[in-house]
């Protein structure tokens, strides 16, 4: 076991020894701080939030009366209508973007940047060993290939976890510094079992971060698999990045016409769709998406492991 942890430590040293790693870390911090500054200087809060929520509620009611909609969308409108009515009744102001919680919630969208950086690291983890010719030196050690491959994969995931913690911390500090913490006790309104309940905002934000990590893990695993199978860092980065940004769009259009689209990877990576009650394909559930993600996860890792185990390093 100590040998395995030594392998992970060595992989971490390789990652953080590179200038590009620190450039990505610095860029993530810059984006998180700049985002808060942009919101601070450009966001204009509505003069009367009750008036806006009332108008939105009336719009929801009108849409529900028309009735020409899918069951999923009808349930979504009903949910939002109940939340708005509860908000007005109990005088609970919507979480604005220029507040501590508002900015921290929106920072979950920056996880796509964390995903991109982790893709770059994962893509070079195995492929760079082949391109630099160091793979032979790595495999002459008395350690089986599975441990070596797993240590590289774990190092990439640890890098991702580090970036996530950094993003959350910088966003929280920036939000507190620029927007204050006066609204820190405001609740998050959730719709559960036919009624509106008040929940802790920190729980909601952490939940958003966790759900957005599904895409991070899957794209990292995909890039790692491509890097291992084809020994090409550029190909791994290109395919994973294309899939990250274009894959969901293509899947969305397919889901509008075909029910089988629910079996595609990108129909299931956005787990936050279940918080709003608006799955990409009607009838999809959180448990279904988790099962599909687990299946893809196992396939990607199995391919990487099988190819790496059988590859002739001298070739």
NUMARTI-756758 format. One record per residue (C-alpha): residue in one letter; y, x, z. Coordinates in nm, 3 decimals. Example, Ala and Ser with C-alpha at 12.3 -4.5 7.8 and 13.67 -1.06 7.14 Angstrom:
# NUMARTI-756758
<"a"; <-0.450; 1.230; 0.780>>,
<"s"; <-0.106; 1.367; 0.714>>,
# end
This chain:
# NUMARTI-756758
<"x"; <0.000; 0.000; 0.000>>,
<"x"; <0.238; 0.285; 0.084>>,
<"x"; <0.170; 0.425; -0.262>>,
<"x"; <0.278; 0.095; -0.418>>,
<"x"; <0.604; 0.090; -0.220>>,
<"x"; <0.665; 0.447; -0.330>>,
<"x"; <0.629; 0.335; -0.691>>,
<"x"; <0.884; 0.057; -0.635>>,
<"x"; <1.122; 0.303; -0.469>>,
<"x"; <1.092; 0.538; -0.765>>,
<"x"; <1.163; 0.253; -1.007>>,
<"x"; <1.469; 0.153; -0.805>>,
<"x"; <1.592; 0.512; -0.821>>,
<"x"; <1.557; 0.505; -1.200>>,
<"x"; <1.755; 0.181; -1.219>>,
<"x"; <2.044; 0.285; -0.993>>,
<"x"; <2.062; 0.637; -1.131>>,
<"x"; <2.196; 0.504; -1.460>>,
<"x"; <2.569; 0.462; -1.521>>,
<"x"; <2.502; 0.136; -1.705>>,
<"x"; <2.364; -0.022; -1.388>>,
<"x"; <2.681; 0.044; -1.192>>,
<"x"; <2.889; -0.072; -1.486>>,
<"x"; <2.704; -0.406; -1.480>>,
<"x"; <2.750; -0.434; -1.103>>,
<"x"; <3.121; -0.365; -1.135>>,
<"x"; <3.155; -0.613; -1.420>>,
<"x"; <2.985; -0.885; -1.215>>,
<"x"; <3.226; -0.829; -0.926>>,
<"x"; <3.521; -0.832; -1.166>>,
<"x"; <3.411; -1.159; -1.328>>,
<"x"; <3.359; -1.328; -0.990>>,
<"x"; <3.703; -1.224; -0.864>>,
<"x"; <3.878; -1.296; -1.195>>,
<"x"; <3.719; -1.641; -1.206>>,
<"x"; <3.872; -1.728; -0.869>>,
<"x"; <4.213; -1.601; -0.981>>,
<"x"; <4.198; -1.805; -1.302>>,
<"x"; <4.109; -2.122; -1.111>>,
<"x"; <4.386; -2.053; -0.860>>,
<"x"; <4.654; -2.012; -1.127>>,
<"x"; <4.545; -2.274; -1.380>>,
<"x"; <4.381; -2.566; -1.197>>,
<"x"; <4.600; -2.869; -1.135>>,
<"x"; <4.468; -3.107; -0.873>>,
<"x"; <4.501; -3.482; -0.948>>,
<"x"; <4.797; -3.645; -0.775>>,
<"x"; <4.589; -3.941; -0.657>>,
<"x"; <4.215; -3.882; -0.634>>,
<"x"; <4.145; -4.239; -0.521>>,
<"x"; <4.304; -4.374; -0.838>>,
<"x"; <4.090; -4.148; -1.057>>,
<"x"; <3.768; -4.232; -0.873>>,
<"x"; <3.850; -4.604; -0.891>>,
<"x"; <3.905; -4.580; -1.267>>,
<"x"; <3.580; -4.387; -1.308>>,
<"x"; <3.396; -4.648; -1.102>>,
<"x"; <3.530; -4.928; -1.322>>,
<"x"; <3.412; -4.736; -1.629>>,
<"x"; <3.062; -4.702; -1.482>>,
<"x"; <3.047; -5.075; -1.410>>,
<"x"; <3.156; -5.161; -1.764>>,
<"x"; <2.891; -4.933; -1.911>>,
<"x"; <2.619; -5.084; -1.691>>,
<"x"; <2.719; -5.436; -1.794>>,
<"x"; <2.673; -5.346; -2.161>>,
<"x"; <2.314; -5.249; -2.085>>,
<"x"; <2.252; -5.067; -2.415>>,
<"x"; <2.117; -4.744; -2.267>>,
<"x"; <1.801; -4.565; -2.161>>,
<"x"; <1.655; -4.620; -1.815>>,
<"x"; <1.732; -4.260; -1.720>>,
<"x"; <2.099; -4.294; -1.809>>,
<"x"; <2.118; -4.632; -1.637>>,
<"x"; <1.977; -4.481; -1.319>>,
<"x"; <2.226; -4.196; -1.346>>,
<"x"; <2.524; -4.433; -1.379>>,
<"x"; <2.398; -4.642; -1.089>>,
<"x"; <2.370; -4.330; -0.877>>,
<"x"; <2.722; -4.214; -0.962>>,
<"x"; <2.859; -4.564; -0.904>>,
<"x"; <2.710; -4.581; -0.554>>,
<"x"; <2.842; -4.235; -0.470>>,
<"x"; <3.193; -4.329; -0.587>>,
<"x"; <3.189; -4.650; -0.386>>,
<"x"; <3.076; -4.458; -0.078>>,
<"x"; <3.346; -4.198; -0.139>>,
<"x"; <3.618; -4.463; -0.155>>,
<"x"; <3.487; -4.654; 0.145>>,
<"x"; <3.468; -4.347; 0.371>>,
<"x"; <3.772; -4.168; 0.224>>,
<"x"; <3.575; -3.860; 0.120>>,
<"x"; <3.766; -3.661; -0.139>>,
<"x"; <3.570; -3.510; -0.433>>,
<"x"; <3.511; -3.136; -0.410>>,
<"x"; <3.785; -2.984; -0.627>>,
<"x"; <3.745; -2.659; -0.820>>,
<"x"; <4.035; -2.498; -0.631>>,
<"x"; <3.860; -2.517; -0.294>>,
<"x"; <3.621; -2.284; -0.117>>,
<"x"; <3.315; -2.500; -0.185>>,
<"x"; <3.431; -2.595; -0.532>>,
<"x"; <3.453; -2.235; -0.645>>,
<"x"; <3.133; -2.131; -0.469>>,
<"x"; <2.951; -2.416; -0.642>>,
<"x"; <3.089; -2.320; -0.984>>,
<"x"; <2.988; -1.957; -0.925>>,
<"x"; <2.626; -2.067; -0.971>>,
<"x"; <2.711; -2.085; -1.341>>,
<"x"; <2.763; -1.707; -1.336>>,
<"x"; <2.392; -1.659; -1.270>>,
<"x"; <2.355; -1.651; -1.648>>,
<"x"; <2.543; -1.319; -1.635>>,
<"x"; <2.302; -1.196; -1.367>>,
<"x"; <2.018; -1.305; -1.594>>,
<"x"; <2.163; -1.110; -1.887>>,
<"x"; <2.197; -0.792; -1.679>>,
<"x"; <1.844; -0.829; -1.541>>,
<"x"; <1.711; -0.878; -1.894>>,
<"x"; <1.864; -0.543; -1.990>>,
<"x"; <1.699; -0.371; -1.694>>,
<"x"; <1.361; -0.540; -1.743>>,
<"x"; <1.363; -0.473; -2.118>>,
<"x"; <1.407; -0.101; -2.063>>,
<"x"; <1.164; -0.073; -1.774>>,
<"x"; <0.850; -0.007; -1.982>>,
<"x"; <0.991; 0.050; -2.331>>,
<"x"; <1.213; 0.339; -2.218>>,
<"x"; <0.909; 0.523; -2.079>>,
<"x"; <0.757; 0.520; -2.428>>,
<"x"; <1.080; 0.612; -2.608>>,
<"x"; <1.148; 0.902; -2.368>>,
<"x"; <0.786; 1.016; -2.381>>,
<"x"; <0.750; 0.996; -2.001>>,
<"x"; <0.476; 0.732; -2.006>>,
<"x"; <0.202; 0.999; -2.021>>,
<"x"; <0.340; 1.172; -1.713>>,
<"x"; <0.353; 0.839; -1.535>>,
<"x"; <-0.008; 0.750; -1.611>>,
<"x"; <-0.164; 1.082; -1.514>>,
<"x"; <-0.107; 0.990; -1.150>>,
<"x"; <-0.406; 0.860; -0.952>>,
<"x"; <-0.266; 0.507; -0.962>>,
<"x"; <-0.407; 0.229; -1.174>>,
<"x"; <-0.195; 0.084; -1.452>>,
<"x"; <-0.170; -0.258; -1.292>>,
<"x"; <0.017; -0.115; -0.991>>,
<"x"; <0.252; 0.081; -1.215>>,
<"x"; <0.332; -0.224; -1.423>>,
<"x"; <0.375; -0.445; -1.116>>,
<"x"; <0.608; -0.193; -0.952>>,
<"x"; <0.833; -0.198; -1.258>>,
<"x"; <0.837; -0.577; -1.263>>,
<"x"; <0.909; -0.599; -0.890>>,
<"x"; <1.193; -0.347; -0.923>>,
<"x"; <1.354; -0.565; -1.191>>,
<"x"; <1.325; -0.874; -0.970>>,
<"x"; <1.469; -0.685; -0.671>>,
<"x"; <1.761; -0.583; -0.890>>,
<"x"; <1.813; -0.951; -0.975>>,
<"x"; <1.803; -1.049; -0.607>>,
<"x"; <2.060; -0.782; -0.528>>,
<"x"; <2.294; -0.914; -0.798>>,
<"x"; <2.249; -1.272; -0.673>>,
<"x"; <2.342; -1.174; -0.318>>,
<"x"; <2.640; -0.977; -0.450>>,
<"x"; <2.757; -1.269; -0.666>>,
<"x"; <2.732; -1.513; -0.376>>,
<"x"; <2.911; -1.278; -0.135>>,
<"x"; <3.196; -1.188; -0.373>>,
<"x"; <3.242; -1.553; -0.476>>,
<"x"; <3.251; -1.664; -0.111>>,
<"x"; <3.501; -1.394; -0.015>>,
<"x"; <3.720; -1.463; -0.321>>,
<"x"; <3.707; -1.837; -0.258>>,
<"x"; <3.798; -1.801; 0.109>>,
<"x"; <4.081; -1.555; 0.034>>,
<"x"; <4.241; -1.757; -0.247>>,
<"x"; <4.166; -2.118; -0.150>>,
<"x"; <4.125; -2.103; 0.226>>,
<"x"; <3.847; -2.259; 0.432>>,
<"x"; <4.020; -2.582; 0.537>>,
<"x"; <3.766; -2.786; 0.341>>,
<"x"; <3.461; -2.602; 0.475>>,
<"x"; <3.342; -2.907; 0.673>>,
<"x"; <3.348; -3.140; 0.373>>,
<"x"; <3.007; -3.294; 0.297>>,
<"x"; <2.811; -3.317; -0.024>>,
<"x"; <2.722; -3.674; -0.122>>,
<"x"; <2.365; -3.715; -0.243>>,
<"x"; <2.180; -4.024; -0.361>>,
<"x"; <1.835; -4.053; -0.204>>,
<"x"; <1.593; -4.344; -0.179>>,
<"x"; <1.852; -4.593; -0.299>>,
<"x"; <2.129; -4.491; -0.062>>,
<"x"; <2.410; -4.236; -0.037>>,
<"x"; <2.372; -3.969; 0.231>>,
<"x"; <2.600; -3.689; 0.347>>,
<"x"; <2.458; -3.338; 0.334>>,
<"x"; <2.578; -2.989; 0.416>>,
<"x"; <2.765; -2.821; 0.132>>,
<"x"; <2.610; -2.484; 0.210>>,
<"x"; <2.266; -2.638; 0.163>>,
<"x"; <2.375; -2.786; -0.171>>,
<"x"; <2.525; -2.457; -0.297>>,
<"x"; <2.217; -2.259; -0.195>>,
<"x"; <2.004; -2.522; -0.367>>,
<"x"; <2.210; -2.481; -0.685>>,
<"x"; <2.162; -2.104; -0.672>>,
<"x"; <1.788; -2.142; -0.616>>,
<"x"; <1.741; -2.391; -0.900>>,
<"x"; <1.940; -2.174; -1.140>>,
<"x"; <1.706; -1.885; -1.060>>,
<"x"; <1.425; -2.049; -1.259>>,
<"x"; <1.593; -1.940; -1.582>>,
<"x"; <1.655; -1.595; -1.435>>,
<"x"; <1.290; -1.538; -1.343>>,
<"x"; <1.152; -1.673; -1.670>>,
<"x"; <1.387; -1.476; -1.896>>,
<"x"; <1.330; -1.158; -1.695>>,
<"x"; <0.954; -1.207; -1.725>>,
<"x"; <0.985; -1.278; -2.097>>,
<"x"; <1.194; -0.964; -2.159>>,
<"x"; <0.951; -0.758; -1.952>>,
<"x"; <0.657; -0.892; -2.152>>,
<"x"; <0.822; -0.817; -2.489>>,
<"x"; <0.914; -0.469; -2.369>>,
<"x"; <0.556; -0.402; -2.261>>,
<"x"; <0.386; -0.548; -2.568>>,
<"x"; <0.613; -0.405; -2.839>>,
<"x"; <0.749; -0.096; -2.657>>,
<"x"; <1.092; -0.177; -2.800>>,
<"x"; <1.389; -0.222; -2.568>>,
<"x"; <1.627; -0.351; -2.834>>,
<"x"; <1.379; -0.615; -2.948>>,
<"x"; <1.319; -0.728; -2.590>>,
<"x"; <1.692; -0.756; -2.515>>,
<"x"; <1.763; -0.930; -2.845>>,
<"x"; <1.486; -1.189; -2.819>>,
<"x"; <1.547; -1.262; -2.451>>,
<"x"; <1.924; -1.290; -2.493>>,
<"x"; <1.887; -1.515; -2.797>>,
<"x"; <1.642; -1.732; -2.606>>,
<"x"; <1.870; -1.745; -2.302>>,
<"x"; <2.172; -1.880; -2.488>>,
<"x"; <2.029; -2.051; -2.796>>,
<"x"; <1.690; -2.170; -2.672>>,
<"x"; <1.826; -2.453; -2.453>>,
<"x"; <2.046; -2.582; -2.737>>,
<"x"; <1.757; -2.598; -2.984>>,
<"x"; <1.535; -2.763; -2.722>>,
<"x"; <1.804; -3.022; -2.647>>,
<"x"; <1.819; -3.134; -3.011>>,
<"x"; <1.440; -3.149; -3.032>>,
<"x"; <1.426; -3.351; -2.710>>,
<"x"; <1.652; -3.614; -2.865>>,
<"x"; <1.382; -3.692; -3.123>>,
<"x"; <1.045; -3.578; -2.988>>,
<"x"; <0.879; -3.639; -2.652>>,
<"x"; <0.663; -3.328; -2.695>>,
<"x"; <0.977; -3.120; -2.643>>,
<"x"; <0.917; -3.158; -2.269>>,
<"x"; <0.640; -2.899; -2.299>>,
<"x"; <0.881; -2.636; -2.432>>,
<"x"; <0.997; -2.365; -2.194>>,
<"x"; <1.367; -2.444; -2.207>>,
<"x"; <1.318; -2.812; -2.135>>,
<"x"; <1.207; -2.705; -1.789>>,
<"x"; <1.415; -2.400; -1.692>>,
<"x"; <1.718; -2.604; -1.586>>,
<"x"; <1.581; -2.747; -1.262>>,
<"x"; <1.929; -2.862; -1.154>>,
<"x"; <1.891; -3.148; -1.403>>,
<"x"; <1.687; -3.326; -1.138>>,
<"x"; <1.973; -3.318; -0.888>>,
<"x"; <2.172; -3.542; -1.121>>,
<"x"; <1.872; -3.751; -1.217>>,
<"x"; <1.917; -3.667; -1.585>>,
<"x"; <1.606; -3.485; -1.714>>,
<"x"; <1.615; -3.362; -2.072>>,
<"x"; <1.324; -3.589; -2.168>>,
<"x"; <1.283; -3.926; -2.000>>,
<"x"; <0.991; -3.930; -1.759>>,
<"x"; <1.004; -3.561; -1.670>>,
<"x"; <0.984; -3.475; -1.300>>,
<"x"; <1.056; -3.169; -1.088>>,
<"x"; <0.685; -3.113; -1.021>>,
<"x"; <0.609; -3.132; -1.395>>,
<"x"; <0.873; -2.870; -1.476>>,
<"x"; <0.751; -2.639; -1.200>>,
<"x"; <0.395; -2.665; -1.334>>,
<"x"; <0.512; -2.586; -1.687>>,
<"x"; <0.718; -2.289; -1.566>>,
<"x"; <0.421; -2.159; -1.370>>,
<"x"; <0.204; -2.184; -1.682>>,
<"x"; <0.454; -1.989; -1.896>>,
<"x"; <0.498; -1.738; -1.613>>,
<"x"; <0.124; -1.671; -1.599>>,
<"x"; <0.097; -1.641; -1.978>>,
<"x"; <0.385; -1.392; -2.003>>,
<"x"; <0.251; -1.175; -1.723>>,
<"x"; <-0.108; -1.194; -1.849>>,
<"x"; <-0.002; -1.075; -2.194>>,
<"x"; <0.197; -0.786; -2.048>>,
<"x"; <-0.089; -0.683; -1.819>>,
<"x"; <-0.365; -0.709; -2.082>>,
<"x"; <-0.173; -0.513; -2.346>>,
<"x"; <-0.063; -0.245; -2.101>>,
<"x"; <-0.416; -0.205; -1.963>>,
<"x"; <-0.576; -0.164; -2.305>>,
<"x"; <-0.305; 0.037; -2.481>>,
<"x"; <-0.392; 0.385; -2.601>>,
<"x"; <-0.104; 0.590; -2.464>>,
<"x"; <-0.181; 0.881; -2.694>>,
<"x"; <-0.132; 0.659; -3.001>>,
# end
